């Protein structure tokens, strides 16, 4: 109706790389302190949240990855709104630091839905929570269904354990609760755009397009578009990447990807190290190339792992003469100086628990 609207914003739940959890098992005190200095070591995860016009009532919540620390971050988000429902989960790839809390993320809202007589705000919670994950060639979706199918793939009451395993397995075969998605890149399959039917209502949908070709366990970039016309907003979630998506594209697909990624209102892109290192992730030089080509209006780096700058360099790159792990304030200063010098659009370090563009969000007109 005229004059009514939704509010939309993105919350970075956590921003760290895979290693803090592993480092916490070491006895070396300095590594353990560095691992938790920024963000308690939580793995990179984001939430796209849609509220009603009051900005308090959550009508839709899409989670992007559910690695270590995701549930803790959401539980501590006092400004999240109510209810803390989960309508859709996107998984970028099959590495455990991006899905190890998937069971919690799917199971907790469903448990509240089962008690909806006491918690009526969970009446419209999707059951089971739909999950989108890369299909072939990585087989991430099938692997997740095999790992988590028993826990969250089926919620029928009155079945014994053996029956649950059988039913969950059959659901996984039919691609039930977890949906295999494919990139427009020829390495992953044919062009396919997904219109998410679990959006706020039938006339206001999210459009999600996965983009592959970045190697790194055949991870997918997710391009999320909301609204239409002059009010249309585009958010790009681009982690983890071993290379940029144009590397393996056919000539006919290059303009498709250019259009998809260009002029995003918000972009979150991984930068694992400052200088090129043999880590299987991109560093600032590739981030610079990526943002210069795509021209996002706002861009934030995630998945930063400073201590890996001490790893062997590529092409005789020197080891950085500075502390191996920097806090995010230092990282911001480094990025600002380098972006200005190389005429790159300004890139900043994303912060855990922070809303983008702000907690007030964008208006999404009804």
C-alpha positions as CSV (number, residue, x, y, z in Angstrom):
1,X,0.0,0.0,0.0
2,X,1.2,3.6,-0.7
3,X,3.2,5.0,2.1
4,X,4.2,1.7,3.6
5,X,7.6,0.1,3.2
6,X,10.1,-2.5,4.6
7,X,13.5,-1.7,5.9
8,X,16.5,-3.7,4.7
9,X,20.1,-3.9,6.1
10,X,23.0,-6.3,6.2
11,X,24.7,-7.3,9.4
12,X,28.2,-8.7,9.4
13,X,27.9,-11.3,12.1
14,X,31.6,-12.2,12.0
15,X,34.5,-11.3,9.7
16,X,37.4,-13.6,10.4
17,X,39.2,-16.3,8.5
18,X,39.3,-20.1,9.2
19,X,42.4,-20.2,11.4
20,X,41.4,-18.6,14.8
21,X,39.6,-21.7,15.9
22,X,42.6,-23.9,14.9
23,X,45.1,-21.5,16.5
24,X,43.1,-21.6,19.8
25,X,44.2,-25.3,20.1
26,X,47.9,-24.3,20.1
27,X,49.9,-23.8,23.2
28,X,51.7,-20.7,21.8
29,X,50.2,-17.9,23.8
30,X,50.8,-15.2,21.2
31,X,48.9,-17.1,18.6
32,X,46.0,-17.6,20.9
33,X,45.8,-14.0,21.9
34,X,45.9,-12.8,18.3
35,X,43.3,-15.3,17.3
36,X,40.7,-13.8,19.6
37,X,41.8,-10.1,19.5
38,X,39.4,-9.2,16.7
39,X,35.9,-10.6,16.9
40,X,36.5,-13.6,19.1
41,X,37.7,-15.6,16.1
42,X,34.3,-15.9,14.5
43,X,34.2,-17.1,10.9
44,X,32.9,-14.8,8.1
45,X,29.1,-14.7,8.1
46,X,26.4,-12.1,7.2
47,X,22.7,-11.6,7.7
48,X,20.3,-9.8,5.3
49,X,17.4,-8.6,7.5
50,X,14.1,-7.2,6.4
51,X,11.9,-5.4,9.0
52,X,8.5,-3.8,8.8
53,X,8.5,0.0,8.7
54,X,8.9,0.2,12.5
55,X,12.4,-1.3,12.1
56,X,11.6,-3.7,15.0
57,X,9.6,-6.6,13.6
58,X,11.7,-9.0,11.5
59,X,9.7,-10.3,8.5
60,X,12.6,-12.0,6.7
61,X,16.2,-13.1,7.6
62,X,18.7,-14.5,5.1
63,X,21.9,-15.9,6.5
64,X,25.0,-16.1,4.4
65,X,27.3,-18.9,5.8
66,X,27.1,-20.3,9.3
67,X,30.7,-21.0,10.4
68,X,32.1,-20.9,13.9
69,X,30.7,-18.0,16.1
70,X,27.6,-17.3,13.9
71,X,25.1,-18.4,16.6
72,X,26.9,-16.6,19.4
73,X,27.0,-13.4,17.3
74,X,23.2,-13.6,16.5
75,X,22.3,-14.4,20.0
76,X,24.2,-11.3,21.3
77,X,22.7,-9.0,18.7
78,X,20.4,-6.9,20.9
79,X,19.5,-4.6,18.0
80,X,18.5,-7.4,15.6
81,X,14.8,-7.1,16.2
82,X,12.2,-9.8,16.8
83,X,11.8,-12.6,16.1
84,X,15.2,-14.0,15.3
85,X,13.8,-16.2,12.6
86,X,15.8,-17.8,9.8
87,X,14.1,-17.9,6.4
88,X,16.9,-18.9,4.1
89,X,20.6,-19.8,4.3
90,X,23.1,-19.4,1.5
91,X,26.3,-21.5,1.8
92,X,29.2,-20.2,-0.3
93,X,31.2,-23.5,-0.3
94,X,31.9,-26.7,1.5
95,X,34.7,-25.7,3.9
96,X,33.8,-26.3,7.5
97,X,34.4,-22.7,8.6
98,X,31.4,-21.7,6.5
99,X,28.9,-24.3,7.6
100,X,29.9,-25.9,10.9
101,X,27.0,-24.2,12.8
102,X,24.4,-25.0,10.1
103,X,22.6,-27.4,12.4
104,X,22.1,-24.7,15.0
105,X,21.0,-22.1,12.5
106,X,18.4,-24.4,11.1
107,X,17.3,-26.2,14.3
108,X,16.9,-23.3,16.8
109,X,14.1,-21.4,14.9
110,X,12.4,-24.7,14.1
111,X,12.3,-25.7,17.8
112,X,10.6,-22.3,18.5
113,X,8.2,-23.0,15.6
114,X,7.2,-26.3,17.2
115,X,6.2,-24.2,20.3
116,X,4.4,-21.6,18.3
117,X,1.5,-21.8,20.7
118,X,3.8,-20.1,23.2
119,X,5.9,-18.2,20.7
120,X,3.3,-17.0,18.0
121,X,5.9,-14.8,16.4
122,X,7.5,-17.9,14.9
123,X,4.2,-19.0,13.3
124,X,5.5,-18.2,9.8
125,X,9.0,-19.6,10.3
126,X,9.8,-21.9,7.3
127,X,10.2,-25.6,8.3
128,X,12.6,-26.9,7.4
129,X,14.8,-23.9,6.8
130,X,15.7,-23.9,3.0
131,X,19.5,-24.0,2.4
132,X,21.1,-23.1,-0.9
133,X,24.6,-24.5,-1.6
134,X,26.8,-25.1,-4.6
135,X,26.0,-28.1,-6.7
136,X,28.4,-29.9,-9.0
137,X,31.3,-30.1,-9.6
138,X,32.0,-29.6,-5.9
139,X,29.0,-31.5,-4.7
140,X,28.7,-29.2,-1.7
141,X,24.9,-29.5,-1.5
142,X,25.0,-33.3,-1.5
143,X,27.7,-33.4,1.1
144,X,25.8,-31.0,3.5
145,X,22.7,-33.1,3.0
146,X,24.7,-36.2,4.0
147,X,26.3,-34.6,7.0
148,X,23.2,-32.7,8.4
149,X,20.3,-34.5,6.9
150,X,19.5,-36.5,10.0
151,X,19.6,-33.5,12.3
152,X,17.7,-30.9,10.2
153,X,16.4,-32.5,7.0
154,X,13.2,-33.8,8.5
155,X,10.9,-32.8,11.3
156,X,8.1,-35.3,11.3
157,X,7.1,-36.4,14.8
158,X,6.6,-40.1,15.8
159,X,9.5,-41.6,13.8
160,X,12.2,-43.8,15.3
161,X,15.8,-43.1,14.6
162,X,16.1,-45.6,11.7
163,X,13.0,-44.2,10.0
164,X,14.3,-40.6,10.4
165,X,17.6,-41.6,8.8
166,X,15.8,-43.2,5.9
167,X,13.4,-40.3,5.4
168,X,16.2,-37.7,5.6
169,X,18.2,-39.6,3.1
170,X,15.3,-39.8,0.7
171,X,14.8,-36.1,1.1
172,X,18.4,-35.4,0.4
173,X,18.2,-37.5,-2.8
174,X,15.3,-35.4,-4.0
175,X,17.1,-32.1,-3.1
176,X,14.4,-31.3,-0.5
177,X,15.5,-29.0,2.3
178,X,18.9,-28.3,0.7
179,X,18.9,-27.0,-2.9
180,X,21.9,-27.3,-5.2
181,X,22.5,-24.1,-7.0
182,X,24.8,-23.5,-10.0
183,X,26.8,-20.6,-11.4
184,X,26.5,-19.0,-14.7
185,X,30.1,-20.0,-15.2
186,X,30.7,-22.9,-17.6
187,X,32.8,-24.6,-14.9
188,X,29.7,-25.1,-12.7
189,X,26.9,-25.4,-15.2
190,X,24.4,-23.4,-17.3
191,X,23.2,-19.9,-16.5
192,X,20.6,-20.0,-13.8
193,X,19.1,-17.1,-11.8
194,X,17.2,-18.0,-8.6
195,X,14.1,-16.2,-7.5
196,X,13.6,-16.9,-3.9
197,X,10.0,-17.8,-3.1
198,X,10.6,-17.5,0.6
199,X,10.7,-13.7,0.4
200,X,8.6,-11.3,2.5
201,X,5.5,-11.7,0.2
202,X,4.6,-12.7,-3.3
203,X,5.0,-9.3,-4.8
204,X,8.3,-8.4,-3.1
205,X,11.0,-11.0,-3.9
206,X,14.7,-11.3,-3.6
207,X,16.6,-12.2,-6.7
208,X,19.7,-14.3,-6.0
209,X,22.2,-15.1,-8.7
210,X,25.2,-17.3,-7.9
211,X,28.5,-16.6,-9.7
212,X,31.3,-19.1,-9.8
213,X,34.7,-19.5,-11.5
214,X,36.6,-18.4,-8.4
215,X,38.1,-21.8,-7.7
216,X,38.6,-22.4,-4.0
217,X,36.5,-25.5,-3.5
218,X,34.2,-24.2,-6.3
219,X,32.9,-21.4,-4.1
220,X,30.1,-19.2,-5.3
221,X,29.7,-15.4,-5.1
222,X,26.1,-14.5,-4.4
223,X,24.6,-11.4,-6.0
224,X,21.4,-10.4,-4.2
225,X,19.0,-7.8,-5.7
226,X,16.0,-6.4,-3.9
227,X,13.2,-4.1,-5.1
228,X,13.1,-2.6,-8.6
229,X,13.4,0.5,-10.7
230,X,15.2,3.5,-9.1
231,X,14.8,1.8,-5.6
232,X,16.6,-1.4,-6.6
233,X,19.5,-2.3,-4.4
234,X,22.3,-4.8,-5.1
235,X,24.5,-6.6,-2.6
236,X,27.5,-8.8,-3.5
237,X,28.8,-11.4,-1.1
238,X,32.2,-12.4,-2.5
239,X,34.1,-14.8,-0.4
240,X,36.2,-17.1,-0.5
241,X,38.1,-16.6,-3.8
242,X,41.3,-18.1,-5.1
243,X,41.0,-16.0,-8.3
244,X,38.6,-13.5,-9.9
245,X,35.5,-14.9,-11.6
246,X,36.5,-13.7,-15.1
247,X,39.5,-16.1,-15.3
248,X,37.5,-19.1,-16.6
249,X,34.7,-17.4,-18.4
250,X,33.8,-17.8,-22.1
251,X,33.7,-14.6,-24.1
252,X,29.9,-14.6,-24.2
253,X,29.6,-14.9,-20.4
254,X,32.0,-12.0,-19.5
255,X,29.5,-9.2,-20.1
256,X,26.9,-11.2,-18.1
257,X,29.1,-11.3,-15.1
258,X,30.2,-7.7,-15.6
259,X,26.6,-6.5,-15.5
260,X,25.8,-8.7,-12.5
261,X,28.7,-7.4,-10.4
262,X,28.8,-3.8,-11.5
263,X,27.7,-0.9,-9.4
264,X,26.7,-2.8,-6.3
265,X,25.3,-0.7,-3.5
266,X,27.2,-2.9,-1.0
267,X,30.1,-5.3,-1.7
268,X,31.8,-7.6,0.8
269,X,34.9,-9.2,-0.6
270,X,37.5,-11.3,1.0
271,X,41.1,-10.1,1.4
272,X,43.0,-12.9,3.2
273,X,46.4,-11.2,3.1
274,X,47.9,-7.8,2.2
275,X,50.5,-9.2,-0.2
276,X,50.2,-12.2,-2.5
277,X,50.8,-15.4,-0.6
278,X,50.4,-19.1,-1.2
279,X,47.2,-19.5,0.8
280,X,44.6,-20.3,-1.9
281,X,42.9,-16.9,-1.2
282,X,43.2,-13.5,-2.8
283,X,45.2,-10.5,-1.4
284,X,44.9,-6.8,-1.9
285,X,46.2,-6.7,-5.5
286,X,43.2,-8.9,-6.6
287,X,40.8,-6.9,-4.4
288,X,42.0,-3.7,-6.1
289,X,41.5,-5.3,-9.6
290,X,38.1,-6.5,-8.6
291,X,36.7,-3.2,-7.2
292,X,38.2,-1.2,-10.1
293,X,36.3,-3.3,-12.5
294,X,33.0,-3.6,-10.6
295,X,32.9,-0.1,-9.1
296,X,30.8,-0.8,-6.0
297,X,29.4,2.2,-4.1
298,X,30.6,0.8,-0.8
299,X,33.1,-2.0,-0.4
300,X,34.3,-3.8,2.7
301,X,36.9,-6.6,3.1
302,X,36.3,-9.7,5.2
303,X,38.2,-12.9,6.0
304,X,41.4,-11.1,6.7
305,X,44.3,-13.3,8.0
306,X,47.2,-11.1,8.8
307,X,49.5,-13.8,10.2
308,X,49.6,-15.5,6.8
309,X,51.5,-12.5,5.4
310,X,54.5,-14.3,6.9
311,X,53.9,-17.2,4.6
312,X,56.2,-17.7,1.6
313,X,55.5,-15.0,-1.0
314,X,54.7,-15.3,-4.7
315,X,57.1,-14.0,-7.3
316,X,59.7,-13.0,-4.6
317,X,57.3,-10.9,-2.7
318,X,58.9,-9.7,0.5
319,X,57.6,-10.6,4.0
320,X,55.9,-7.6,5.5
321,X,58.1,-5.7,8.0
322,X,55.4,-5.2,10.6
323,X,53.4,-7.2,13.1
324,X,52.0,-10.4,11.5
325,X,48.4,-9.8,12.7
326,X,47.0,-6.3,12.7
327,X,43.9,-5.1,14.4
328,X,41.1,-3.8,12.2
329,X,41.9,-0.1,12.9
330,X,45.5,-0.7,11.5
331,X,44.0,-2.6,8.6
332,X,41.7,0.4,7.8
333,X,44.7,2.8,7.9
334,X,46.7,0.5,5.5
335,X,43.7,0.2,3.1
336,X,43.1,3.9,3.1
337,X,46.7,4.8,2.2
338,X,47.0,2.1,-0.4
339,X,43.6,2.8,-2.1
340,X,44.4,6.5,-2.4
341,X,47.8,5.8,-3.8
342,X,46.5,3.3,-6.4
343,X,43.3,5.3,-7.2
344,X,41.2,2.4,-6.1
345,X,37.7,3.0,-4.8
346,X,38.0,3.3,-1.0
347,X,37.8,-0.1,0.6
348,X,37.3,-0.5,4.4
349,X,37.6,-3.4,6.8
350,X,34.2,-4.8,7.8
351,X,33.4,-5.0,11.5
352,X,31.6,-7.8,13.3
353,X,28.2,-6.8,14.7
354,X,28.0,-3.8,12.4
355,X,25.0,-3.0,10.2
356,X,25.5,-1.8,6.6
357,X,24.6,0.7,5.2
358,X,23.3,1.4,8.8
359,X,20.9,-0.1,11.3
360,X,18.2,2.2,9.8
361,X,18.7,0.4,6.5
362,X,17.2,1.1,3.1
363,X,13.6,1.7,2.4
364,X,11.9,-1.0,0.4
365,X,8.6,0.4,-0.9
366,X,5.5,-1.7,-0.8
